[in-house]
Amino acid sequence: MEKDFFYSLVYCFCRKNKLSNTTKIYFFAGLILFLSQSRKIGENLSHLHPFSYVKQLIFFYIYQALLISSETHRNSSIIPMNSRRKFIQTLGAASAISLVPIPFSYSTPMPTQKIIHQVYFWLHKESDIEEFLRDAVPMLGRCKDVTQFYQGVPAPTEKREVVDHSFHVSCSLFFDSLAGQDAYQKDPLHLEFIAKYSLFWKSVKVYDILL
């Protein structure tokens, strides 16, 4: 995240604690724009070019806030700015400050990525398929971190070289994050399922898909 932009906005506001309503509007417009862009693209904001559209727009709002404040309070002791030249110098200084990285722990959590956990079972006996679907596999869908669950058998689609119809039972489990999938591996129901029904299958294949 662009910590330097956040600091420059706060700097401008704190140095001018008696701002007109119009100035405050411009200031907070810049601040809202910054925060919305930070949430939208997260840490990637720090990789934007210094003269990118987003940065120019943010500085436009800062410029407007300083300009209005300068014209309104030119002779005030609150803002020691007696000329247009001094105003431009101050604006340049504020811009320079915004380009200097300042250590700060402020950060936006990265969005979690969803996971699809697909499991394919090859059983020892086809006669166990009904019991396995009825009693065994549903246990996995009741695990705490599973958000969606589907189970089934091979579809009677056309036999082609690239299609594998050899498995007996399949299930798809959805998780909201990698952490959720990791927790599922240690879930008591999952462990009970393995302990109780592992003798039913001769082979298992798992495919994890990151969305």
Contacts in CASP RR format, 6 or more apart in sequence:
PFRMAT RR
TARGET T0000
AUTHOR 0000-0000-0000
METHOD contacts of the structure
MODEL  1
MEKDFFYSLVYCFCRKNKLSNTTKIYFFAGLILFLSQSRKIGENLSHLHP
FSYVKQLIFFYIYQALLISSETHRNSSIIPMNSRRKFIQTLGAASAISLV
PIPFSYSTPMPTQKIIHQVYFWLHKESDIEEFLRDAVPMLGRCKDVTQFY
QGVPAPTEKREVVDHSFHVSCSLFFDSLAGQDAYQKDPLHLEFIAKYSLF
WKSVKVYDILL
1 38 0 8 1.000
1 42 0 8 1.000
1 43 0 8 1.000
1 45 0 8 1.000
1 46 0 8 1.000
1 106 0 8 1.000
1 107 0 8 1.000
1 108 0 8 1.000
2 34 0 8 1.000
2 38 0 8 1.000
2 45 0 8 1.000
2 46 0 8 1.000
2 48 0 8 1.000
3 101 0 8 1.000
3 102 0 8 1.000
3 104 0 8 1.000
3 106 0 8 1.000
4 97 0 8 1.000
4 98 0 8 1.000
4 99 0 8 1.000
4 100 0 8 1.000
4 101 0 8 1.000
4 102 0 8 1.000
5 34 0 8 1.000
5 55 0 8 1.000
5 58 0 8 1.000
5 98 0 8 1.000
6 34 0 8 1.000
6 104 0 8 1.000
6 106 0 8 1.000
7 97 0 8 1.000
7 98 0 8 1.000
7 102 0 8 1.000
7 104 0 8 1.000
8 62 0 8 1.000
8 94 0 8 1.000
8 95 0 8 1.000
8 97 0 8 1.000
8 98 0 8 1.000
9 27 0 8 1.000
9 30 0 8 1.000
9 31 0 8 1.000
9 34 0 8 1.000
9 58 0 8 1.000
9 62 0 8 1.000
11 94 0 8 1.000
11 97 0 8 1.000
12 27 0 8 1.000
12 62 0 8 1.000
12 65 0 8 1.000
12 66 0 8 1.000
12 94 0 8 1.000
13 19 0 8 1.000
13 27 0 8 1.000
15 79 0 8 1.000
16 23 0 8 1.000
16 65 0 8 1.000
16 66 0 8 1.000
16 69 0 8 1.000
16 73 0 8 1.000
16 78 0 8 1.000
16 79 0 8 1.000
17 78 0 8 1.000
18 73 0 8 1.000
18 76 0 8 1.000
18 78 0 8 1.000
19 27 0 8 1.000
19 65 0 8 1.000
19 69 0 8 1.000
20 68 0 8 1.000
20 69 0 8 1.000
20 72 0 8 1.000
22 68 0 8 1.000
23 65 0 8 1.000
23 68 0 8 1.000
23 69 0 8 1.000
23 72 0 8 1.000
24 65 0 8 1.000
26 61 0 8 1.000
26 62 0 8 1.000
26 64 0 8 1.000
26 65 0 8 1.000
26 68 0 8 1.000
27 61 0 8 1.000
27 62 0 8 1.000
27 65 0 8 1.000
29 61 0 8 1.000
30 57 0 8 1.000
30 58 0 8 1.000
30 61 0 8 1.000
30 62 0 8 1.000
33 54 0 8 1.000
33 57 0 8 1.000
33 58 0 8 1.000
33 61 0 8 1.000
34 58 0 8 1.000
37 45 0 8 1.000
37 54 0 8 1.000
38 45 0 8 1.000
38 108 0 8 1.000
39 108 0 8 1.000
42 108 0 8 1.000
42 110 0 8 1.000
43 107 0 8 1.000
43 108 0 8 1.000
43 110 0 8 1.000
45 54 0 8 1.000
48 54 0 8 1.000
48 55 0 8 1.000
49 55 0 8 1.000
50 99 0 8 1.000
59 95 0 8 1.000
59 98 0 8 1.000
62 91 0 8 1.000
62 94 0 8 1.000
62 95 0 8 1.000
63 91 0 8 1.000
66 87 0 8 1.000
66 90 0 8 1.000
66 91 0 8 1.000
66 94 0 8 1.000
67 87 0 8 1.000
69 79 0 8 1.000
70 79 0 8 1.000
70 81 0 8 1.000
70 87 0 8 1.000
73 79 0 8 1.000
73 81 0 8 1.000
74 81 0 8 1.000
74 82 0 8 1.000
75 82 0 8 1.000
80 86 0 8 1.000
81 87 0 8 1.000
81 90 0 8 1.000
112 176 0 8 1.000
112 177 0 8 1.000
112 178 0 8 1.000
112 179 0 8 1.000
113 177 0 8 1.000
113 178 0 8 1.000
113 210 0 8 1.000
113 211 0 8 1.000
114 174 0 8 1.000
114 175 0 8 1.000
114 176 0 8 1.000
114 177 0 8 1.000
114 210 0 8 1.000
114 211 0 8 1.000
115 174 0 8 1.000
115 175 0 8 1.000
115 176 0 8 1.000
115 177 0 8 1.000
115 178 0 8 1.000
115 180 0 8 1.000
115 181 0 8 1.000
115 208 0 8 1.000
115 209 0 8 1.000
115 210 0 8 1.000
115 211 0 8 1.000
116 172 0 8 1.000
116 173 0 8 1.000
116 174 0 8 1.000
116 175 0 8 1.000
116 208 0 8 1.000
116 209 0 8 1.000
116 211 0 8 1.000
117 172 0 8 1.000
117 173 0 8 1.000
117 174 0 8 1.000
117 175 0 8 1.000
117 181 0 8 1.000
117 184 0 8 1.000
117 206 0 8 1.000
117 208 0 8 1.000
117 209 0 8 1.000
118 170 0 8 1.000
118 171 0 8 1.000
118 172 0 8 1.000
118 173 0 8 1.000
118 206 0 8 1.000
118 207 0 8 1.000
118 208 0 8 1.000
118 209 0 8 1.000
119 140 0 8 1.000
119 170 0 8 1.000
119 171 0 8 1.000
119 172 0 8 1.000
119 173 0 8 1.000
119 204 0 8 1.000
119 205 0 8 1.000
119 206 0 8 1.000
120 167 0 8 1.000
120 169 0 8 1.000
120 170 0 8 1.000
120 204 0 8 1.000
120 205 0 8 1.000
120 206 0 8 1.000
120 207 0 8 1.000
121 132 0 8 1.000
121 137 0 8 1.000
121 167 0 8 1.000
121 168 0 8 1.000
121 169 0 8 1.000
121 170 0 8 1.000
121 200 0 8 1.000
121 201 0 8 1.000
121 203 0 8 1.000
121 204 0 8 1.000
122 166 0 8 1.000
122 167 0 8 1.000
122 168 0 8 1.000
122 201 0 8 1.000
122 202 0 8 1.000
122 203 0 8 1.000
122 204 0 8 1.000
122 205 0 8 1.000
123 129 0 8 1.000
123 132 0 8 1.000
123 168 0 8 1.000
123 169 0 8 1.000
123 200 0 8 1.000
123 201 0 8 1.000
123 202 0 8 1.000
124 199 0 8 1.000
124 200 0 8 1.000
124 201 0 8 1.000
124 202 0 8 1.000
126 168 0 8 1.000
128 200 0 8 1.000
129 153 0 8 1.000
129 168 0 8 1.000
129 169 0 8 1.000
132 168 0 8 1.000
132 169 0 8 1.000
132 197 0 8 1.000
132 200 0 8 1.000
133 151 0 8 1.000
133 152 0 8 1.000
133 153 0 8 1.000
133 169 0 8 1.000
136 193 0 8 1.000
136 196 0 8 1.000
136 197 0 8 1.000
136 200 0 8 1.000
137 151 0 8 1.000
137 169 0 8 1.000
137 171 0 8 1.000
138 151 0 8 1.000
139 189 0 8 1.000
139 190 0 8 1.000
139 192 0 8 1.000
139 193 0 8 1.000
140 146 0 8 1.000
140 149 0 8 1.000
140 171 0 8 1.000
140 173 0 8 1.000
140 189 0 8 1.000
140 190 0 8 1.000
140 193 0 8 1.000
141 149 0 8 1.000
141 171 0 8 1.000
141 173 0 8 1.000
142 189 0 8 1.000
143 173 0 8 1.000
143 184 0 8 1.000
143 187 0 8 1.000
143 189 0 8 1.000
143 190 0 8 1.000
144 183 0 8 1.000
144 184 0 8 1.000
144 187 0 8 1.000
144 189 0 8 1.000
145 175 0 8 1.000
145 176 0 8 1.000
145 180 0 8 1.000
145 181 0 8 1.000
145 183 0 8 1.000
145 184 0 8 1.000
145 187 0 8 1.000
146 173 0 8 1.000
146 174 0 8 1.000
146 175 0 8 1.000
146 184 0 8 1.000
147 174 0 8 1.000
147 175 0 8 1.000
147 176 0 8 1.000
148 172 0 8 1.000
148 173 0 8 1.000
148 174 0 8 1.000
149 171 0 8 1.000
149 172 0 8 1.000
149 173 0 8 1.000
149 174 0 8 1.000
150 171 0 8 1.000
150 172 0 8 1.000
151 169 0 8 1.000
151 170 0 8 1.000
151 171 0 8 1.000
151 172 0 8 1.000
152 169 0 8 1.000
152 170 0 8 1.000
152 171 0 8 1.000
153 168 0 8 1.000
153 169 0 8 1.000
153 170 0 8 1.000
154 165 0 8 1.000
154 166 0 8 1.000
154 167 0 8 1.000
154 168 0 8 1.000
154 170 0 8 1.000
157 163 0 8 1.000
157 165 0 8 1.000
159 165 0 8 1.000
167 205 0 8 1.000
173 184 0 8 1.000
175 181 0 8 1.000
175 184 0 8 1.000
181 208 0 8 1.000
184 190 0 8 1.000
END
